[in-house]
């Protein structure tokens, strides 16, 4: 079955921000500014990205009295659920040609062979879900923070490594709203692997210092509650503490969470049953990353993990 983005109800965040959920996979966003119809992430199929653009432009036209401001697209990072719809906006097949912004690391990922073979494998397994998906790097690559002046709102793209290198979040200071990509998540964000936990903690601390009123993440309940950042920080602090207390544990043990006295069940509240295995995987990754900090402090240079 085709997975099309559905506009979610807005329980009280700024009405210029639209949230679109695609199946139970991911939520992406549109920010309707005076100058730009800004899309934040592009989903993972042609039909999904087309429908996202269509709905966002329609809403923008309605808001601005008939004519939608031009599209501008941001990739928060290169993972499949965020950037495999880029071909709808950039490249020879683009149905809605628009500049696509992403970090240099995001662009590098979308050019690399590993991501291309991941796409082939996933398309072979689920051809309909990933129909038309292809790897199209951002047309404008940047490094460090970037500001997009929308006329009525300025969107600050801020580096937020930890989940993956090269990730950015979107901070809207005038309304203190944060689109947190995959940096913040319930019950825990995915750490890429050993060497990335320090980045994850520093990112969460930096986001906490922004003191947002609303936090909207791509894999979350989407109630906008900013306390999720502190909850994630508390979680990783416990993970680090457990690793320090049990520093001789084999990081590859499948029972790592029990051996470290931090069973996954403690964190699964509010997580649908079908997602437990997925988040248990996230939990084990976090524990392994924390053990690696203790057991191999010299290896903490952010080397690619996964
Ligand atoms: Zn994601």
Boltz pocket constraint, residues with backbone or C-beta under 6 A from the ligand:
constraints:
  - pocket:
      binder: B
      contacts: [[A, 25], [A, 26], [A, 79], [A, 81], [A, 82], [A, 182], [A, 218], [A, 219]]
      max_distance: 6.0
